[in-house]
Amino acid sequence: MKFVLITFVILMCLVAGLFIYLDSDELEIKNVYTNSSGEIVKIVYEYSEEFGLDYYENHCAGLGGEFAECGNPCHPGAEVCEAVCAMTCTISGQD
């Protein structure tokens, strides 16, 4: 049973990574921030009218993240950050 669970978790991580890889060619992604384990914790999108807001929201939801139309574009651990709006996807539980 453990083997099945571990295999499932690895497969889901690969699928999520593939989803990001395939969509990154289409989506305008400005930054991808990772934690010390290499897991994605935040994505900062560059808006393109070609896709529309729903596309970015769905992309983020597909990764299990929380989408913000006007989020903080800085690295989660940044001490200083410029106060500007950016479309972001924050993936919880990956701190």
N, C-alpha and C positions, 0 to 999 in steps of 0.2 A: 504494500500500500504506500509506503514511504517513497518507493521508486516511482510510482505513478504520480504522486504529488510533486516530487522534485522535477520529474520530466515535464509535467504540466506547467510549473512555474518557469522553468527554463524556456519552454516553448512560447509562453506568453511574453517573456522579456524579448525574445527574438522577434516575435510578431510586432511588438511595440517599436523596437528599433528599426525594423524594416519599414513600418508605417512612416516613421519620421524620415528615414532615408529617402523613400520614394516621394513623399510629399515635399521634402526640402528642395527638390528640383523645381517644383511648381510654386510653392509658397515662397514669399519673400521673408526669410528669417534673418533677422539682424544679429541676434546673439542666442547662444544656447549655453546656459550655466549648469555646471554639474557640481556634485558634492565630492568629498574626498574619496568616495567609493566609485566615482565615475557615473553615478546615476543622475539623470536629468532632473533638475529642481526648478528650472525656469526657462521659458522661451520668450524672447522678445521678437514680435513680428514687425515687419515693414508692410504697411497696408498697400494693397493693390486693388484697384476697382474691378479688376478682372474677376476676382473671387467674391467680394462682398463680405460683410461682417459675419453672416451665418456660417460661412465656410471656416473661418478662423475659430469661431465658437465650437463648431463640431469637431474640428481637428483637436482642439484642447480637451474637449469632453472625451474624445476617443482615447486620450492618453491618461484619463482620470484626473485631469487638472481643473483648476478654477480659472476661468477666463476673465480678464479685466480689459475693458475698452480703453480705459485711461489709467493704466497701472504704472508702477515704478519700474523704470528700465534698468536699474542697477543690479549688480550681483547681490544676492541675498545677504551676504556678510559685509557689504561695503559700509565703511564708516562715513563717507561723504558721498552724496549723490545729487546730481543736478535735478532740479524740480521741473520735470517735463512729463507730458503724457505719452504713453506708448501702449500699444496692445500687447498684453502679456498673458502667459499661461503659467500659473504656479502649480507645481505638482506637489501635493502634500504628502507627508509621510516619508519623504526622501531627504530630510534635513541632515 
